[in-house]
Amino acid sequence: MRVHEKRLDIEKDVADLHKQNKTIGFVPTMGALHDGHLALVQRAINQNQVVVVSIFVNPNQFNNSEDLVNYPRTLDADIKLLSKLSKDIIVFAPGDPIEVYGNNLDSISYDFEGLENEMEGKFRPGHFDGVGTVLKHFFTIVSPTRAYFGEKDFQQLQIVKKLVEIEKMSVEIVGCPIYREESGLALSSRNKRLNKTQLQEAPLIYKTLQQVKNDFGTKSVLSLTAWISKQFEANETLELEYFQIAKISDLKSIQRKQKNTKYRAFIAVFAGEVRLIDNIALN
């Protein structure tokens, strides 16, 4: 397994692969890898001749400095996990942000046609500018054939597709199903920060989403939203930040359903200081 910390080294490695006309699958991560990440990497292995995985905790997509400091960093363990899938994976693990951003560490201000202003954008100002900027750099460095993203961050997935359109990049963006624990809790690196009680209560998030999906055809959006609020008001461990039902096309929240329109339910919940997000397709 080749592990690069320097931009020049990964660029040289990738340039050689492009000379050989190799297809490259790219999986960008912030490390603390779990089975959800590994599922993305395995799909990239299945669909490409070479796979590159980045492990980089991007400071520009954290609007909470404590969250950045506390984000788990487990590089050695991550490399061991990846090596079990394939010894041929190339890892780009820049220790210094300069290796990604160069001398300009500022985020680009993007217009994602309003996608950035919904849900996560309302509660995490500047987050998607940070995501878009770092991915622009990574896509430039790696020049992948395909890049893989989980649907747990469905809003991010839609924004990445828009980013590629804005920047006129040729990479194919591949969305992959949410990977869950047996309890239904969506896998996240942040789950490692949950205590025993929080881990026991956190499956309520997916349980309520499943009920919303079941009731979506017969109950109104307002009644479903009110029901969700009551479920979390009654729970002493979890605090609801937002719940909304939105159109997939533009991610705008709705109050009434329309025919021939696809919807998803989105939720963000705090378990102590740990913020958890999830979503589900409704129709």
Disulfide bonds with the S-S distance in Angstrom:
none
